[in-house]
Amino acid sequence: MAADKEEQRLSFEFGVYTFGDLTRDPHSGRPISAKQRLEEIIAAARLAEEAGLDVFGVGEHHTPNFAVTAPPVVLAAIARHTKRIKLTSATTVLSTVDPVRLYEDFATLDLLSDGRAEIIAGRGAMAFLDTYRLFGYELDDYDELFQERIDLLLQINNKESVSWKGRFRPELIEAGVAPRPLGGKLPLWIGVGRTPESAERAGRLGTGLTFAQLSGDPSRLKPLADAYRAAGKSAGYTPEQLPIAVCGHGYIAPTPREALDEYLPYHANYFEHIMQKRNPADRLSREEFEQSTGPNYALAVGSPEQIVEKILYQHELIGHSRYILQLDIGGVPYAKVARSIELLAAEVMPVVRRELSRQ
């Protein structure tokens, strides 16, 4: 029993991720260049590894408001500056990319990073569906595109030679996809927002499940986690083959008041300029913002002690084994991102692991 608790403690992973938004500083109005943003992302990844975190993720958006459109390229740059930390997409918009090209890119990243590459695949956030038009796909095919492409991606991951036929790309006949990753297969996760069908699909396919939890009460995730595990069990997968991760926005400061006061301008800035919610009626009041950061809400803003409570509450609900935060939205300066990373690693991670080992 003691060994099981120790394994649970050590297997709970912590990380950070970014989309590299290019929001102006809400205080000075100064813009940030894509070059500076990318350099800061690499610096954040180096710091995350030095601090002892387990995972660094890079997401993608395809508009001028973001510096990152090519996650495997950015992750490959990070790989040359790190040695241990896992490198994942967060997420890959699988519906608008060729699975063969995607696998080649991440298998190459895996070789360059000595086996640290992962893929989190999703259909794309509803607020950023311009990606479909940019790459010539129809939103009417939103679900069918993803289903076809996750099927092909899994086949490529499982077999070196693939014969496959679908609707949205040319047929493959005994096609060899190379290079192959160091471990033979890449770890694959499916990113899910709110739909039980997506959670069930991840379970049936035996992939990891990553929840995008940006707002609301985490209790809504419990039926999705239950559906995922039930579908996975019916498909013959063991609990160990069905990991759950939670990702979301956050900001950590030494005290609750510092966290709230410092983060609110950046949070509002992000939703006004990146999410395009410029109508005053759509903006959070200070009271609503503080409520959204409460212990039973998703937004992870507060002191290290508050973030610990939030993670443990979520773990009680869904039993996840990975927690990754996006700390840099809305123009948060690098120095404050770095402080959050250090607090997450030094004051949140060890406490959560210790508490889990006692359960």
Secondary structure, DSSP 8 states (H G I E B T S, - for coil): -HHHHHHHHHH-EEEEEE--B----TTT-----HHHHHHHHHHHHHHHHHHT--EEEE----STTBS-S-HHHHHHHHHTT-SSSEEEES-EEGGGS-HHHHHHHHHHHHHHTTS-EEEEEE---GGGTHHHHHTT--GGGHHHHHHHHHHHHHHHHH-SEEEE--SSS--EEEEE-----TTSS--EEEEESS-HHHHHHHHHHT-EEEEE--SS-GGGHHHHHHHHHHHHHHTT--GGG--EEEEEEEEE-SSHHHHHHHHHHHHHHHHHHTS---SGGGS--HHHHHHHTSTTSS-EEE-HHHHHHHHHHHHHHH--SEEEEE--GGG--HHHHHHHHHHIIIIIHHHHHHHHHH-
